[in-house]
Amino acid sequence: MGCTGKKILIVVENLPVPFDRRVWMEATSLVGAGFHVSVISPRKPGDAPHAVIDGVHVYRYKMYPPTRGVISFLWEFTYCWVMTFWLSLVVWRREGFDVIHACNPPDTYWLLGRFWKLFGKKYVFDHHDLNPELYESRFGKRGWIHKILLWLEKQQFRTADRVISTNESYRQVAIQRGGVSPERVVVVRSGPDLNRFHRVTPDESLKRGRRYLAVYLGVMGPQDGVDYLIRAAEHVVRTFGREDIQFVLVGDGDVRSDMEKMVQEKGLEDWITFTGRIPDEDLQRVLSTADVALAPDPKNPLNDVSTMNKVVEYMAMGLPIVSFDLKEARYSAGEAAAYATPNDEREFAQRIIELIDDPERRRQMGEYGLQRVREHLAWGHSRKVLVQLYTDLLCGGD
């Protein structure tokens, strides 16, 4: 169990909680281990500014619409940083905390960490994204902004008493690029909670009269490959003449409206549907009905070394996967996925059709994936690492 009276403040900007599943699993796991946990995050419409949910004290600030240009990104980050700093003062006054657990992006919360370290607090950096690689992947260049992002990342590593990496590739970045000693970096994978992911009765209406269903689950950002998926679906329907496969895309993000427009321009509305964000029970119905799951993340400096939550969540539902051949995707999925040459949409479409036409292979891949999650990748394995990190940091005299 955790240390009696020890308090942790988690700050996250990328998504509101409890919608950010990784952050929420971390927070509730730490509460379950006996720690007092507060979280600062943006809030979506309808959320209360302050609430206690599952034992977690949640403080939220107003979330602005998605940003696109460099200036708007800078404004968003500045606004979110100021609001987070203000709410950290509120949390300190109301509840107190012993450590700040900061999730990126952005890589600016080291300033918050250094301020509070003046008052004896510790700082843990939870490394969700490689921001220099994210910039390079989005804009196809490096330049002065890339150098600034590398510098900001370096400050995160220098400030942190501990670094949490989402996979071994990120851990090596912390050690080699960040100069963090190996004993201060742990891997806490974003494994699924098997209590949340389990099969239910399929809903055949989701197929809209077609025989098969292919599903995408996840964020729809510029680097997430939804455009690749749409072009692959076009190959399925037009190049290969397969009109018996329905595609359902679950999730939301900066480019969702652009992707819906792309589907309309290609005349694929009958084959591709967007659901937006949906409740867990609806998500379970979709995943339980699907025959194939899709991970269209293109190969770029970020995606190749990042663990995609959707891949492991597909595996937890016993679904066979089609993915581009990326380093960390292959590590996670292993034999649960059929791999296409990176960024080749036509071959991605072929892999979809191959799986659709081979039900026995789909069954074997699904069983393999579920077993791998149970034995290695489920959140229960990561929970133990996370709790041990905080037990050592706050109770072990570090």
C-alpha positions in Angstrom: 0.0 0.0 0.0 0.9 3.6 -0.4 2.4 6.0 2.2 -0.1 7.3 4.7 -0.7 11.0 4.1 1.4 11.3 1.0 -0.2 13.4 -1.7 0.3 13.5 -5.5 -0.8 16.3 -8.0 -1.1 15.1 -11.6 -1.3 17.8 -14.3 -2.3 17.1 -17.9 -3.2 19.4 -20.8 -3.7 17.1 -23.8 -7.1 15.7 -22.8 -9.7 16.2 -20.0 -10.1 13.7 -17.3 -11.5 11.1 -16.8 -11.6 11.0 -20.7 -7.8 10.6 -20.7 -7.7 6.9 -20.0 -4.0 6.6 -19.2 -4.1 9.5 -16.7 -7.3 8.3 -15.1 -5.9 4.8 -14.6 -2.8 6.2 -13.1 -4.8 8.4 -10.7 -7.3 5.8 -9.6 -4.5 3.2 -9.2 -2.6 5.5 -6.9 -5.8 6.2 -4.9 -6.3 2.5 -4.6 -2.7 2.1 -3.3 -3.4 4.6 -0.5 -2.2 7.9 -1.9 -4.2 11.1 -2.0 -4.5 12.2 -5.6 -5.5 15.5 -7.2 -5.6 16.1 -11.0 -5.6 19.4 -13.0 -6.8 19.2 -16.6 -8.9 21.1 -19.1 -12.6 20.5 -19.0 -15.1 19.9 -21.8 -18.6 21.5 -21.9 -20.8 20.2 -19.1 -17.9 19.3 -16.7 -17.8 20.8 -13.3 -14.8 23.0 -12.5 -14.2 20.8 -9.4 -15.3 17.3 -8.6 -14.3 14.3 -6.6 -14.6 11.2 -8.8 -13.6 7.7 -7.7 -11.7 9.3 -4.9 -9.7 11.6 -7.2 -10.0 15.3 -6.6 -10.3 16.9 -10.1 -9.7 20.5 -10.9 -10.6 21.7 -14.4 -10.2 24.9 -16.4 -12.0 25.9 -19.6 -10.7 24.1 -22.7 -10.3 26.2 -25.9 -11.2 24.9 -29.4 -8.5 23.0 -31.4 -5.6 25.0 -32.5 -3.8 24.8 -35.9 -1.1 27.4 -36.4 2.1 28.0 -34.5 0.8 31.3 -32.9 -2.4 29.6 -31.7 -0.4 26.7 -30.3 1.8 29.2 -28.3 -1.3 30.9 -27.0 -3.0 27.6 -26.0 0.1 26.4 -24.2 0.6 29.8 -22.4 -3.1 29.9 -21.3 -3.0 26.3 -20.1 0.2 26.8 -18.2 -1.1 29.9 -16.4 -4.4 28.1 -15.5 -2.5 25.1 -14.3 -0.2 27.2 -12.2 -3.1 29.0 -10.7 -5.0 25.8 -9.9 -1.8 24.3 -8.4 -1.9 27.2 -5.9 -5.6 26.3 -5.2 -4.7 22.6 -4.7 -1.8 23.5 -2.5 -4.0 25.7 -0.3 -6.9 23.3 -0.1 -5.2 19.9 0.1 -1.5 20.2 -0.3 0.8 17.9 -2.3 4.2 16.3 -2.0 4.9 15.7 -5.7 3.8 17.0 -9.1 3.3 14.4 -11.8 3.4 16.2 -15.1 2.2 14.7 -18.4 3.3 16.1 -21.7 2.6 17.7 -24.2 3.6 20.4 -23.8 7.1 20.3 -22.4 6.7 23.4 -20.3 5.6 22.1 -17.0 9.3 21.8 -15.8 8.9 25.5 -15.0 6.0 24.5 -12.6 8.2 21.8 -11.2 11.1 24.0 -10.6 8.9 26.6 -8.8 7.4 24.0 -6.5 10.8 22.3 -5.9 11.8 25.5 -4.1 9.2 24.5 -1.5 10.5 20.9 -1.2 8.1 19.2 -3.7 9.3 16.5 -6.0 8.7 16.4 -9.8 7.8 13.3 -11.9 7.8 13.6 -15.7 5.3 11.3 -17.4 6.6 11.2 -21.0 3.6 10.7 -23.3 4.9 12.2 -26.5 8.2 12.9 -28.2 7.4 16.6 -29.1 10.5 17.1 -31.3 9.5 14.1 -33.4 5.8 15.2 -33.2 6.8 18.5 -34.8 9.0 16.9 -37.4 6.2 14.4 -38.3 3.5 17.1 -38.6 5.5 19.7 -40.5 8.1 17.6 -42.3 11.0 19.7 -41.2 13.2 20.5 -38.2 14.7 24.0 -38.0 14.7 26.4 -35.0 11.4 25.3 -33.6 12.7 21.7 -33.5 15.8 22.9 -31.6 13.6 24.7 -29.1 11.5 21.6 -28.5 14.6 19.6 -27.9 15.8 22.2 -25.3 12.4 22.1 -23.6 12.5 18.3 -23.5 16.0 18.5 -22.0 14.7 20.8 -19.2 11.9 18.2 -18.4 14.5 15.5 -17.9 16.8 17.7 -15.9 14.1 18.8 -13.6 12.5 15.4 -13.0 13.3 13.3 -9.9 11.8 10.4 -11.8 10.8 9.8 -15.5 8.0 7.6 -16.5 8.3 6.3 -20.1 5.4 4.7 -22.0 7.7 2.1 -23.7 11.4 1.1 -24.0 12.0 3.3 -27.0 11.0 6.4 -24.9 13.1 5.1 -22.0 16.1 5.1 -24.3 15.4 8.7 -25.3 15.3 9.7 -21.6 18.6 7.9 -21.0 20.5 8.7 -24.2 19.1 12.1 -25.3 18.0 13.3 -21.9 21.0 12.1 -19.8 18.8 10.6 -17.1 20.4 7.8 -15.1 18.7 4.4 -16.0 17.6 3.8 -12.4 15.5 6.9 -12.5 13.5 5.9 -15.5 10.7 3.3 -15.4 8.4 2.0 -18.2 4.7 2.2 -17.4 2.8 1.1 -20.5 -0.7 2.3 -21.3 -2.2 -1.1 -21.0 -6.0 -1.6 -21.1 -8.1 -2.3 -18.0 -9.6 -5.7 -18.6 -12.6 -4.8 -16.5 -13.4 -2.1 -19.1 -12.6 -4.1 -22.2 -14.7 -7.3 -22.6 -16.9 -8.6 -25.3 -20.7 -8.1 -25.3 -23.5 -9.2 -27.7 -22.7 -8.0 -31.2 -25.0 -5.4 -32.8 -25.4 -6.4 -36.4 -27.1 -3.1 -37.2 -23.7 -1.4 -37.1 -22.8 -3.1 -40.3 -25.6 -1.3 -42.2 -26.6 -4.3 -44.1 -23.1 -5.4 -45.0 -21.5 -8.7 -44.0 -18.3 -7.4 -42.3 -17.3 -4.5 -40.0 -13.8 -2.9 -39.8 -13.3 -0.5 -36.9 -10.9 2.4 -36.0 -10.7 3.7 -32.5 -8.7 6.6 -31.4 -7.7 10.3 -31.7 -8.1 11.9 -35.1 -5.0 14.2 -35.2 -2.8 15.1 -38.2 -0.4 12.3 -37.5 -2.9 9.5 -36.7 -3.4 8.3 -40.2 -7.1 8.6 -40.6 -6.5 9.9 -44.1 -4.5 6.8 -44.9 -7.4 4.7 -43.6 -9.9 6.5 -45.9 -7.7 6.0 -48.9 -7.3 2.4 -48.0 -11.0 2.0 -47.7 -11.3 3.6 -51.2 -9.0 0.9 -52.5 -11.1 -1.8 -50.8 -14.3 -0.5 -52.4 -13.1 0.8 -55.8 -9.8 -0.9 -56.6 -10.8 -4.4 -55.3 -14.5 -4.1 -55.7 -15.4 -5.2 -52.2 -18.6 -3.6 -51.2 -19.4 -6.0 -48.3 -17.2 -4.2 -45.6 -18.5 -1.4 -43.5 -16.0 1.0 -41.8 -16.8 2.7 -38.5 -14.5 5.3 -37.1 -14.8 6.0 -33.3 -13.2 9.1 -31.8 -12.6 12.7 -32.3 -9.8 15.2 -32.8 -8.4 18.2 -34.7 -8.9 16.8 -38.2 -12.2 14.9 -37.8 -14.2 17.5 -39.8 -11.5 17.4 -42.5 -11.8 13.6 -42.6 -15.6 13.7 -42.9 -15.2 16.1 -45.8 -12.7 13.8 -47.4 -15.1 10.9 -47.2 -17.8 13.0 -48.8 -15.5 14.2 -51.6 -14.6 10.5 -52.4 -18.3 9.5 -52.3 -17.7 6.9 -49.5 -20.4 8.0 -47.1 -22.2 4.7 -47.5 -19.2 2.7 -46.4 -17.6 4.9 -43.7 -19.4 6.3 -40.6 -18.0 8.5 -37.9 -19.4 8.1 -34.4 -17.4 10.7 -32.4 -16.6 9.9 -28.8 -19.0 7.4 -27.4 -19.8 5.9 -24.0 -18.0 2.7 -22.9 -21.0 0.6 -23.4 -21.4 1.7 -27.0 -17.7 1.2 -27.6 -17.9 -2.3 -26.4 -20.8 -3.0 -28.8 -18.8 -1.6 -31.7 -15.6 -3.6 -30.8 -17.6 -6.8 -30.2 -19.3 -6.5 -33.6 -16.1 -5.7 -35.6 -14.3 -8.4 -37.6 -11.1 -6.4 -38.1 -9.5 -3.5 -36.3 -7.4 -0.9 -38.0 -4.2 0.9 -36.9 -3.4 3.2 -39.9 -0.7 5.3 -38.2 1.8 6.1 -40.9 5.5 5.6 -40.4 7.2 8.8 -39.2 9.8 9.8 -36.5 7.1 9.9 -33.9 4.8 6.9 -34.7 7.6 4.4 -35.3 8.6 4.5 -31.6 5.3 5.3 -30.0 2.9 2.8 -28.4 -0.6 3.2 -29.8 -3.2 2.6 -27.1 -5.7 1.5 -29.7 -3.5 -1.5 -30.7 -3.5 -2.9 -27.2 -7.2 -2.1 -26.7 -8.0 -4.0 -29.9 -6.0 -7.0 -28.6 -7.9 -6.8 -25.3 -11.1 -7.3 -27.3 -9.7 -10.3 -29.2 -9.6 -8.5 -32.5 -7.2 -9.1 -35.3 -5.4 -6.0 -36.5 -4.2 -4.4 -39.7 -1.3 -2.1 -39.1 1.6 -0.5 -40.9 4.9 -2.1 -40.0 6.1 0.1 -37.2 8.7 -0.8 -34.5 6.5 -0.4 -31.4 3.3 -1.5 -33.2 5.1 -4.8 -33.9 6.4 -5.1 -30.4 2.9 -4.6 -28.9 0.8 -6.7 -31.3 3.3 -9.4 -32.5 1.3 -12.0 -34.3 -2.0 -10.3 -33.5 -1.5 -8.0 -36.5 -1.1 -8.3 -40.2 1.4 -5.7 -41.4 1.5 -3.6 -44.5 4.5 -1.8 -45.9 4.6 1.6 -44.1 2.4 4.2 -45.7 1.2 2.0 -48.6 -2.6 2.4 -48.5 -3.2 -0.1 -51.3 -1.3 -2.9 -49.5 -3.1 -1.9 -46.2 -6.4 -2.5 -48.1 -5.1 -5.9 -49.3 -4.3 -6.9 -45.7 -7.9 -6.0 -44.7 -9.3 -8.1 -47.4 -7.0 -11.0 -46.6 -8.1 -11.1 -43.0 -11.8 -10.7 -43.9 -11.5 -13.7 -46.2 -9.7 -15.9 -43.6 -11.9 -16.3 -40.5 -9.7 -19.0 -39.0 -6.7 -16.7 -39.1 -8.7 -13.9 -37.6 -9.7 -16.2 -34.7 -6.1 -17.3 -34.1 -4.8 -13.7 -34.2 -7.5 -12.6 -31.8 -6.8 -15.3 -29.3 -3.0 -14.6 -29.4 -3.6 -10.9 -28.9 -5.9 -11.4 -25.9 -3.5 -13.8 -24.3 -0.6 -11.4 -24.8 -2.5 -8.6 -23.1 -3.5 -10.8 -20.2 0.1 -12.0 -19.6 2.1 -8.9 -20.4 0.3 -5.7 -21.5 -2.8 -5.3 -19.3 -2.9 -2.3 -16.9 -2.5 -4.5 -13.9 1.1 -5.1 -14.8 1.8 -1.4 -15.2 0.0 -0.5 -12.0 2.5 -2.4 -10.0 5.4 -0.5 -11.5 3.7 2.9 -11.0 2.8 2.2 -7.3 6.4 0.9 -6.6 7.8 4.1 -8.2 5.9 6.3 -5.8 6.5 4.1 -2.8 10.2 4.4 -3.4 10.1 8.1 -4.2 7.9 9.2 -1.3 8.4 6.5 1.3 11.9 5.2 0.6 13.9 8.3 1.6 14.8 9.4 -2.0 
